[in-house]
Amino acid sequence: MLEVPVYNTDGKKIETLKIDEAVFGGEVNVDLVKQAVVAYHANKRQGTAKTKSRAEISATTKRMYRQKGTGNARHGAKSVNLMRGGGNTFAKRPRDFGKKLPRKMRKAALASAILAKLLGNDLCVVDGLKLDAPKTQIMSTLMDKLEINRTCLLAMSQRDDNVYLSSRNIADLTIRVTAELNAYEVATRQKMIVTSDAMKVLCGQEGN
């Protein structure tokens, strides 16, 4: 069983939550997490780069000079890649770099990424995170009390506009609801904060 500290909004530890590793797959599948991260990067590529090949260059086909006696290489057209303004040898074409992962693999990769955070003591639970009005100072103070000064991912069970508006001006803090979590964002953030309600969802105690 893993022991996860639970803090209140004042940054004080109030209890310890015990979580079974089996809920998140039992062990970290590093290869699967890497595959999910690579797929995420690949799916963000636009794939719109294009350059002209020799066939697409509009140039004269008249011989530039006589075949012999000039000391130059023999050229029959100005559209070749060796000439200024000529076409590219291996011209780029628009292409789709996307990679597809089955839903079960995405879920397993997310579980492994969360388990890695748990094993590394980089995940903590915050109870009662609710704000009456947007105020950045409240979230900034909470981050300071939790001693989080690096990239961090805050997971919530459902969207809270006050928490979102209070956090969007804080550098390196990303907010996601549990339904939007993915292995890439979990793996690439140094720390992770999970609300108590969101942890119940991640552990399967509540439906998404």
C-alpha positions in Angstrom: 0.0 0.0 0.0 1.2 3.5 -0.9 0.8 6.3 1.6 -0.2 9.7 0.2 -0.3 12.8 2.3 -3.5 14.8 2.4 -3.3 18.5 3.1 -5.9 21.2 3.8 -6.1 24.5 2.0 -3.7 26.0 4.6 -1.0 23.5 3.6 -1.2 21.5 6.8 -1.1 17.7 6.7 -4.4 16.4 8.1 -4.2 12.7 7.2 -2.6 9.9 5.2 -4.4 8.2 2.4 -3.6 4.6 1.6 -3.8 3.5 -2.0 -3.3 0.1 -3.5 -0.7 0.0 -6.3 -2.9 -2.5 -8.1 -5.4 0.3 -8.8 -2.8 1.9 -11.1 -1.5 -1.3 -12.7 0.8 -2.5 -9.9 4.0 -1.4 -11.7 5.1 1.5 -13.9 5.2 0.5 -17.6 7.9 2.9 -18.8 7.8 1.8 -22.4 4.1 2.4 -22.6 4.4 5.9 -21.0 7.1 6.8 -23.5 4.9 5.5 -26.4 2.1 7.7 -25.2 4.4 10.8 -24.9 5.8 10.2 -28.4 2.3 9.8 -29.8 1.3 13.1 -28.1 4.2 14.9 -29.7 3.5 13.4 -33.1 -0.2 14.3 -33.0 0.8 18.0 -32.4 2.8 18.2 -35.6 1.1 20.1 -38.4 2.8 18.3 -41.2 2.2 21.1 -43.6 5.8 21.7 -44.7 6.3 21.6 -48.5 9.1 22.4 -50.9 9.2 22.3 -54.6 10.7 19.5 -56.5 12.4 19.8 -59.9 9.1 19.0 -61.7 7.5 22.0 -60.0 10.1 24.5 -61.0 9.3 26.8 -63.9 12.6 27.2 -65.8 13.9 27.2 -69.3 15.0 23.9 -70.8 17.4 25.6 -73.2 21.0 24.5 -72.8 22.9 27.1 -70.8 26.2 26.6 -72.7 27.9 24.2 -75.1 28.6 20.7 -73.9 32.4 20.9 -74.0 35.2 23.3 -73.6 33.8 25.6 -71.0 35.3 23.9 -67.9 31.9 23.7 -66.4 29.9 20.6 -65.5 27.4 19.5 -68.2 23.9 20.9 -67.5 20.8 20.5 -69.6 18.3 22.5 -67.5 18.2 25.2 -64.8 15.6 23.3 -62.7 18.2 20.9 -61.2 19.0 21.1 -57.6 22.6 22.2 -58.2 21.5 25.4 -59.8 20.3 28.5 -57.9 16.5 28.5 -57.9 16.4 24.8 -58.8 14.1 22.2 -57.2 14.9 20.3 -54.0 16.3 16.8 -54.4 14.0 15.3 -51.8 11.2 17.8 -51.8 9.0 17.9 -48.6 5.4 16.9 -49.0 2.5 17.5 -46.6 2.0 14.4 -44.5 0.2 13.2 -41.4 2.6 12.4 -38.5 -0.3 11.3 -36.2 0.0 8.1 -34.2 -3.0 6.3 -32.8 -3.1 4.6 -29.4 -6.1 2.3 -28.5 -8.2 3.6 -25.6 -6.9 0.8 -23.2 -3.3 1.7 -23.9 -4.0 5.4 -23.2 -5.7 4.5 -19.9 -2.9 2.1 -19.0 -0.2 4.8 -19.8 -2.1 7.3 -17.7 -2.2 4.9 -14.8 1.5 4.2 -15.0 2.3 7.9 -15.1 0.2 8.5 -12.0 1.8 5.5 -10.3 5.2 6.9 -11.0 4.3 10.2 -9.3 3.0 8.2 -6.3 6.2 6.1 -6.1 8.3 9.2 -6.4 6.4 11.1 -3.6 5.6 13.8 -6.2 1.8 13.6 -5.7 -0.2 15.0 -2.9 -3.9 15.3 -2.2 -5.6 18.6 -1.2 -9.0 18.4 0.6 -11.6 21.1 0.4 -10.2 23.1 -2.5 -13.0 25.5 -3.2 -12.9 29.3 -3.8 -15.8 31.7 -3.4 -14.2 34.1 -5.9 -11.2 34.2 -8.2 -8.1 35.2 -6.4 -4.6 34.3 -7.6 -3.0 35.0 -4.2 -4.9 32.2 -2.6 -3.6 29.6 -5.1 -0.1 31.1 -5.0 0.0 30.9 -1.2 -1.2 27.3 -1.3 1.6 26.4 -3.7 4.1 28.0 -1.4 2.8 26.2 1.6 3.0 22.9 -0.2 6.6 23.8 -1.2 5.9 23.5 -4.9 8.0 25.7 -7.0 8.3 23.7 -10.2 6.0 22.6 -12.9 2.8 21.2 -11.4 -0.4 19.6 -12.6 -3.6 20.2 -10.6 -6.3 17.5 -11.2 -9.9 18.2 -10.2 -13.0 16.0 -10.4 -15.0 18.8 -12.3 -14.3 22.2 -13.6 -14.3 25.0 -11.1 -14.2 28.5 -12.8 -13.0 30.2 -9.6 -10.0 27.8 -9.2 -9.2 28.0 -12.9 -9.3 31.8 -13.0 -7.2 31.9 -9.8 -4.5 29.7 -11.3 -4.1 30.7 -14.9 -1.6 33.5 -14.0 0.6 31.2 -12.1 3.6 30.1 -14.1 4.0 26.3 -14.7 0.7 25.4 -13.1 -1.7 23.4 -15.3 -5.3 22.6 -14.4 -7.2 19.6 -15.8 -10.3 17.7 -14.8 -9.9 13.9 -14.4 -11.6 13.3 -17.8 -9.0 15.4 -19.5 -5.9 13.9 -17.9 -3.3 12.2 -20.2 0.0 10.4 -19.7 2.0 13.2 -21.3 0.9 16.0 -19.0 1.3 13.8 -15.9 4.7 12.6 -16.9 6.2 15.9 -17.9 5.1 17.8 -14.8 7.4 17.6 -11.8 4.6 17.6 -9.2 1.0 16.7 -9.2 -1.8 18.0 -6.9 -5.1 16.0 -6.8 -8.2 17.1 -5.0 -9.8 14.6 -2.7 -12.8 14.2 -5.0 -10.6 13.7 -8.0 -8.5 11.0 -6.2 -11.7 9.1 -5.6 -12.5 9.3 -9.4 -8.9 8.2 -10.3 -9.1 5.3 -7.8 -12.4 4.1 -9.3 -14.5 4.9 -6.3 -16.7 7.3 -8.3 -17.6 7.3 -12.0 -16.1 9.7 -14.4 
